[in-house]
């Protein structure tokens, strides 16, 4: 392994190969899982500065039989980007590769290194007069390479799709260290199999994404946010249908939040002043992005909410009067996970269900959990516009959260995932599989799909060098 | 082979296995290429009635070593869905499988058999109060299975994307005859590799698509069409940028048409009354779909065109006053290929170029062709909003079209494709590869991409049973 380390130093420079040999070097930023669910131990953290170096690093590791864990901002939620504890894996950190290579306004594209931080890309796009719509909680730390490797979702998916949908081309280093030059800015290219989408969402198990060409959009002339109290989840779904009809593609956000989730924000962050939550089981946050004007956006919102009142699907609503108010509303939504953490350890889920079946799913699964675990508290919120719920389970108010997690997590997961399966849903909507859910796939994934995935992994990475044990169980 | 035929008859019923043994049976509808570029000879045309039968047919063919040519409406343009002339291939026609399995309005999805005709799906969606936006010239005959297998494009891609972008889930019979049950209606599902997009666009070489879950959209409240004369291709690109800005996602169509292309429509279909073409090198057709009202759509169009006039990127324009007028304008655009055929044989291309580089590409390539083939006439039109040109080459006015095609086609293709490569474009934007361009891929496709494609084909179809010789050269 020393020979490999010497090779790696020769490729990227000694300062960019970090190991435990130097006691002054702290590798925890690369070895610790974001949610502190796992702590690995790497042979080395290697930080290449360009695609050629990535290629050489992969070739050296392949020759030495050392497995590689590609890593961006290391903000993933499924233990997919930290090394295992064997001390033999090489963490391939892409963060030094953070150049915006090109912005092509007339083509509405931006070509960027994999290590660019998402927020930096949003800003670069805006400076050039465009919108890069991918947006999620970790945007200040996560990288676009990681976003693509995990097909990140976020808050604008209802209009702009997942990371996958925003990507036109990729540059990828294969498991053999070859470079696929696929950085096309084309909206149409039917010359063979869709390799791009195969690498997107493969969580670093099929290749290392080193750069991408992403779609840009015109900046909206105005963006308005509304907050509505709805009498039921059924009403929330009906409101979504009305919003699609009235706003068309202007609907860029549609989030649902259960009363208990909002009560936690009100309790732990009282300065946030959560509106309308006390007398309603659910609130909805809507965002309308308008290509015309704020006045027009407001008129559209008013018409939508009027119709919704008349139909009885909304009981009360406010429209933000300023950008500051809009941010405050979004901040409430984004504070739910933090408020949950303040309340104590809890069991998190990231599930999706066909939108039409979400009310029945929640009614059935809420009842099931309450029956099985008396006093259990459900923190239900998420991207209803995409059918994606963070259906989280908090310990009973009088219970010991640590004991609850230890004793109930596996059981709760099984109850929830089995319910998801009955409703034709997914046990991982936007977070991916990583290590955390790899052992669940054989149970919940179609066996033919799983066999196809194994064939593809075997074909592209026969040595099983790239992020082994992630996505597909070892 | 007789044993195989007996097996196939046992699976789908004797009436659904068509062979040349019966002299009264005419197989030309399945054996003849849509553009009459090839005529094959099948061992049999097999018409299964459900997915189980498809699975059994594939298993029987695999056991017998008979290769399979999956076929939908057989309207493809690259010789991808007809059998070769060996008399040994089984044409697997999906057209009997034409059921709309389910429409889920609240989830905005529709689950349909692969053999459904595209236009029937547009109508089924509209009857349910929704828009299914895939739209292309062959919509009265092509099937959704074929649309997906070839990742069809069409006229609404600028807003709704290609067939790939409209698809959420698939049911696929693998090369081993297994059924992958992947008919999810989920907008987010990160549980493993993106098999859906691997099968979409693989032209029947990796699996047989038997059903799909497709996205629906709200019906627009109004749809308006405008026709603008632009002083140059640069202006057309500038107008596209303005249209994105002003109309946002309302921009659902942006077609460009060169003067010579329009002159052919005016000449061969004088009753169509082509507007504004005589004094301008290019015309543009724009479509604005509005979620609000016709009045609003018209006001938006007026503002856009006013700005465009002021900026000098539009010299004249009309906005259709009625749906009938709008259809007439679209009809002119769609008549270009027919007018070209009236004018005589010609060399067709389906290329894409980054939008920003289209003016330079055309200037350079027009000049190159005119230098190399004096008197050559360029029929340039296409979906400029997607960077997709049908850059067709017509024989000189005084030449013999047949001789021109015979003598010049290979050379013209090379000139055009080499130019496309210089401009980072694609030699097949929306039509696919089929047999027609399979031998071009090794020259124009990134070698690493090609090697990855071969690995995947080998992994999924090691017997090379499914549509052999298509996409990847034999």
Contacts between the chains, C-beta under 8 A, distances in Angstrom:
chain1	res1	chain2	res2	distance
A	104	B	354	6.4
A	104	B	356	5.1
A	105	B	241	7.2
A	105	B	356	7.4
A	106	B	237	5.5
A	106	B	238	7.9
A	106	B	240	7.7
A	106	B	241	6.0
A	106	B	355	5.5
A	106	B	356	3.6
A	107	B	354	4.4
A	107	B	355	4.6
A	107	B	356	4.4
A	107	B	357	7.7
A	107	B	387	7.2
A	108	B	244	7.0
A	108	B	355	7.5
A	109	B	354	7.3
A	150	B	190	6.8
A	151	B	190	5.3
A	151	B	194	7.8
A	153	B	188	5.4
A	153	B	190	7.9
A	157	B	187	6.7
A	157	B	188	6.7
A	159	B	249	7.8
A	161	B	165	8.0
A	162	B	187	8.0
A	162	B	188	6.4
A	164	B	194	7.2
A	165	B	161	8.0
A	165	B	165	7.0
A	174	B	448	6.6
A	174	B	452	7.0
A	178	B	448	4.8
A	178	B	451	7.5
A	179	B	448	6.5
A	180	B	446	6.1
A	180	B	448	4.2
A	180	B	449	5.5
A	180	B	452	6.7
A	181	B	446	5.2
A	181	B	448	7.2
A	182	B	446	6.4
A	182	B	449	6.2
A	184	B	424	6.7
A	184	B	426	7.2
A	185	B	354	4.5
A	185	B	424	7.3
A	186	B	352	4.8
A	186	B	353	7.6
A	186	B	354	6.7
A	186	B	387	6.0
A	186	B	424	7.9
A	186	B	425	6.8
A	186	B	426	5.4
A	186	B	429	7.4
A	187	B	157	6.7
A	187	B	158	8.0
A	187	B	162	8.0
A	187	B	352	7.1
A	187	B	386	4.4
A	187	B	387	5.7
A	187	B	388	7.4
A	188	B	153	5.4
A	188	B	157	6.7
A	188	B	162	6.4
A	188	B	352	4.7
A	188	B	383	7.7
A	188	B	386	5.1
A	188	B	387	6.9
A	188	B	388	4.8
A	188	B	426	7.0
A	188	B	429	4.0
A	188	B	430	5.1
A	189	B	352	6.1
A	189	B	426	4.0
A	189	B	428	7.5
A	189	B	429	6.5
A	190	B	150	6.7
A	190	B	151	5.3
A	190	B	153	7.9
A	190	B	201	6.0
A	190	B	426	7.4
A	190	B	428	4.9
A	190	B	429	6.5
A	190	B	430	5.8
A	190	B	431	6.5
A	190	B	432	4.6
A	190	B	433	7.0
A	191	B	426	5.6
A	191	B	427	6.4
A	191	B	428	5.0
A	191	B	433	6.0
A	191	B	437	7.5
A	191	B	441	6.3
A	191	B	444	7.3
A	191	B	445	5.9
A	192	B	201	7.9
A	192	B	433	6.4
A	192	B	441	6.4
A	192	B	445	6.3
A	192	B	449	6.8
A	192	B	450	7.5
A	192	B	453	5.2
A	192	B	471	5.8
A	192	B	472	7.8
A	193	B	198	6.2
A	193	B	201	6.9
A	193	B	202	5.6
A	193	B	206	7.4
A	193	B	452	7.7
A	193	B	453	4.9
A	193	B	456	5.9
A	193	B	457	7.9
A	193	B	471	7.4
A	194	B	151	7.8
A	194	B	164	7.2
A	194	B	194	7.8
A	194	B	197	4.5
A	194	B	198	6.1
A	194	B	200	6.7
A	194	B	201	5.4
A	194	B	202	7.9
A	195	B	449	5.9
A	195	B	452	5.6
A	195	B	453	7.3
A	197	B	194	4.5
A	197	B	197	3.6
A	197	B	198	7.2
A	198	B	193	6.2
A	198	B	194	6.1
A	198	B	197	7.2
A	198	B	198	5.8
A	198	B	456	7.8
A	200	B	194	6.7
A	201	B	190	5.9
A	201	B	192	7.9
A	201	B	193	6.9
A	201	B	194	5.4
A	202	B	193	5.6
A	202	B	194	7.9
A	206	B	193	7.4
A	217	B	244	7.8
A	218	B	244	4.8
A	218	B	245	4.7
A	218	B	248	6.5
A	220	B	248	7.1
A	237	B	106	5.5
A	238	B	106	7.9
A	240	B	106	7.7
A	241	B	105	7.2
A	241	B	106	6.0
A	244	B	108	7.0
A	244	B	217	7.8
A	244	B	218	4.8
A	245	B	218	4.7
A	245	B	291	7.0
A	246	B	291	6.5
A	247	B	291	6.4
A	248	B	218	6.4
A	248	B	220	7.0
A	248	B	249	6.6
A	248	B	250	7.5
A	248	B	289	7.8
A	248	B	290	7.6
A	248	B	291	3.1
A	249	B	159	7.8
A	249	B	248	6.6
A	249	B	249	3.1
A	249	B	250	7.6
A	249	B	291	7.7
A	250	B	248	7.5
A	250	B	249	7.6
A	250	B	291	7.1
A	289	B	248	7.8
A	290	B	248	7.6
A	291	B	245	7.0
A	291	B	246	6.6
A	291	B	247	6.4
A	291	B	248	3.1
A	291	B	249	7.7
A	291	B	250	7.2
A	292	B	300	7.2
A	300	B	292	7.2
A	352	B	186	4.8
A	352	B	187	7.1
A	352	B	188	4.7
A	352	B	189	6.1
A	353	B	186	7.7
A	354	B	104	6.4
A	354	B	107	4.4
A	354	B	109	7.3
A	354	B	185	4.6
A	354	B	186	6.7
A	355	B	106	5.5
A	355	B	107	4.6
A	355	B	108	7.5
A	356	B	104	5.1
A	356	B	105	7.4
A	356	B	106	3.6
A	356	B	107	4.4
A	357	B	107	7.7
A	383	B	188	7.6
A	386	B	187	4.4
A	386	B	188	5.1
A	387	B	107	7.2
A	387	B	186	6.1
A	387	B	187	5.7
A	387	B	188	6.9
A	388	B	187	7.4
A	388	B	188	4.8
A	424	B	184	6.7
A	424	B	185	7.3
A	424	B	186	7.9
A	425	B	186	6.8
A	426	B	184	7.2
A	426	B	186	5.4
A	426	B	188	7.0
A	426	B	189	4.0
A	426	B	190	7.4
A	426	B	191	5.6
A	427	B	191	6.3
A	428	B	189	7.5
A	428	B	190	5.0
A	428	B	191	5.0
A	429	B	186	7.3
A	429	B	188	4.0
A	429	B	189	6.5
A	429	B	190	6.5
A	430	B	188	5.1
A	430	B	190	5.8
A	431	B	190	6.6
A	432	B	190	4.6
A	433	B	190	7.0
A	433	B	191	6.0
A	433	B	192	6.4
A	437	B	191	7.5
A	441	B	191	6.4
A	441	B	192	6.4
A	444	B	191	7.3
A	445	B	191	5.9
A	445	B	192	6.3
A	446	B	180	6.1
A	446	B	181	5.1
A	446	B	182	6.4
A	448	B	174	6.6
A	448	B	178	4.7
A	448	B	179	6.5
A	448	B	180	4.2
A	448	B	181	7.2
A	449	B	180	5.5
A	449	B	182	6.2
A	449	B	192	6.8
A	449	B	195	5.9
A	450	B	192	7.5
A	451	B	178	7.6
A	452	B	174	7.0
A	452	B	180	6.7
A	452	B	193	7.7
A	452	B	195	5.6
A	452	B	460	6.8
A	453	B	192	5.2
A	453	B	193	4.9
A	453	B	195	7.3
A	455	B	459	4.3
A	455	B	460	6.1
A	456	B	193	5.9
A	456	B	198	7.8
A	456	B	456	6.4
A	456	B	459	6.0
A	456	B	460	7.7
A	457	B	193	7.9
A	458	B	459	6.7
A	459	B	455	4.3
A	459	B	456	6.0
A	459	B	458	6.7
A	459	B	459	3.6
A	460	B	452	6.8
A	460	B	455	6.2
A	460	B	456	7.7
A	471	B	192	5.8
A	471	B	193	7.4
A	472	B	192	7.8
